Amino acid sequence: MKPDITTAFNKHSNRGGWTTFPFIIGSIFSLSVSSGGWLGNLIVYLITKYNVKSIDATQVNSVVLGCLSLFPIAGAIVSDSFYGSFPIIVFFTIVSLMGVTLMMLTSSLHSLRPPPCMNMSTACKSPSKFQYGVLYMAIGLASIGIGGTRFTMATMGADQFDDSNDSAIYFNWYFCAFYVATAISLTATIYIEDNVSWTVGFGICVASNLVGLILFLSGKNFYQRIKPKGSPFTSIARVIIAAVKKRRVSSRNREYNYDINGASTTIPSDSFRFLNHGALKIEADVQKLKSWSLSSVQEVEDLKTLIRIMPLWSTGILLSALIGMLSNFTILQALTMDRHLFRTHFKIPAASYLFFNTLATSISLSILDRLIFPMWRHLTGRSLTPLQQIGVGHVLNVVAMVSSAFLEIQRLHVARVHHLIGSRTGATTIVPFSALWLVGPLTILGISEALHFPAQVSLYYQEFPTSLRNTSTAMISLLIASGFYLSTAITSLIRNNTGWLMDDINNGRLDIVYWVLAAIGAVNFGYFLICAKTFQHKLDKHDHNLADVSSS
């Protein structure tokens, strides 16, 4: 069925399709280079330029990542409800441009930073309130901008295709472009920041953001723009309120309001029967078809779909939390390890080790799409489902935590042999243990992300009600944001109740922290299996309703 497009949103009938692909992919590539350049090195920037303690820096980073992931919800709601995707993406891209520009100013103007601290001692001067204010304003604007575009752009790109297979291919390439761009920023841009100039590095972020904006605007005449259909959450609220108001009304011999426009014949399902009361017609509902006392059957079923999805969706929160904590702690580990590339004088920046995670994800996406998935279909006669992909991702996530625990045990052993345990100099003590060992856990984590992340986006895009399609992809952002916020809570809990997390991790027990995270991941995987087993696909429910119609 062709999407409902008004004249204001589409003046030509041949818009959309693969013609729009280079503009959207090029734009997300440039924007990802920009965001990765400042976000990937934020922990190091806070420690070295703002004299922030290491664990505090990871906490700030997690909060920033959480905020960056939370803002797409607002962007998706506004996009679905009022203006559509195109103007929202343009607006937030401009906001992100303002943020990275201000970030560049914090690195170039000495008045916006505290005096440098050579040995990270307790005498280091903290930033003033004004300096913190400017820094947080820069981070906030950049986060809002990137958050408002990333998943809204993903949905807008998928809306250009009528065929679900084309949409699936688009999603794979979308995330491939995202990860490749992030890999570039985690290597080239961060190397420039650490070894040339923070100002030059942030300047690259500004230029990349500007290029992304220009590329996106260049495709203006080719995009297919879907007409907004009003706030999707209004109908959800109406169903709940109407059901509560009519909770005492008997459904026997009552007529249902099948569709406000009279176009739907969807039969109310038996699950969550209480909500069916919201679509019951009574005498008082005459001439009040759009009131808060009556909703349509389709609106009721849309809410039920959300309720069915929520338990499965919640399993991704801890998954995201563990990924965020491992990434943060990896940077702290790298800062205390030998970062020279083999026996050369080339020194890899601490934050650039996350590149190996991104590289593994990018390569895995291509291998999965071109080799593993086709081979699986050839051998089994069916495709690997999104739920199966997510499940394997959970397992690999736990494996990454276990491997990180073993690695930290070895790092602490080397530190103990060289009498580096218990150092109280205030400076970061370098353990003669190659940081290249960090590549192993990061690679496993990257493969895990390649499996579960696109699969989650694709699953929720398919399973969410059509009226919440934009919000479905943004809900991944809410999941990630919740995970990062949860990671700060877990970190604070461990830090306040144990001696495992110290600002100098040589004096802590990060290995035990990794074992705790592995145990949490294993329990979460069990919870996922339960939710996946009981999850009822929207397509299966639809087929069941069709069978009921035929039998009647």
Buried (B, 14 or more C-beta within 10 A) or exposed (E): EEBEBEEEBBEEEEBBBEBBBBBBBBBBBBBBBBBBBBBBBBBBBBBBBBBBBBBBBBBBBBBBBBBBBBBBBBBBBBBBBEBBBBEBBBBBBBBBBBBBBBBBBBBBEEEBBBEEBEEBEEEBEEBEEEBBEBBEBBBBBBBBBBBBBBBBBBBBBBBBBEEEEBBBBBBBBBBBBBBBBBBBBBBBBBBBBBEEEBBBBBBBBBBBBBBBBEBBBEBEEBBBBBEBEEBBBEBBEBBBBBBEBBEEEEEEEBEBBBBBEEEBEBBBBEEBEEBBBBBBBBEEBEEEBEEBBBBBBBBBBBBBBBEBBEBBBBBBBBBBBBBBBBBBBBBBBBBBBBBBEEEEEEBBBBBBBBBBBBBBBBBBBBEBBEEEBEEBEEEEEEEBEBBBBBBBBBBBBBBBBBBBBBBBBEBBBBBEEEEBBEBEEBEBBBBEBBBBBBBBBBBBBBBBBBBBBBBBBBBBBBBBBEBBBBBBBBBBBBBBBBBBBBBBEBBEEBBEEEEBBBBBBBBBBBBBBBBBBBEBBBEBBEBBBEBBEEBBBBEEBEEEBEEEEEEE
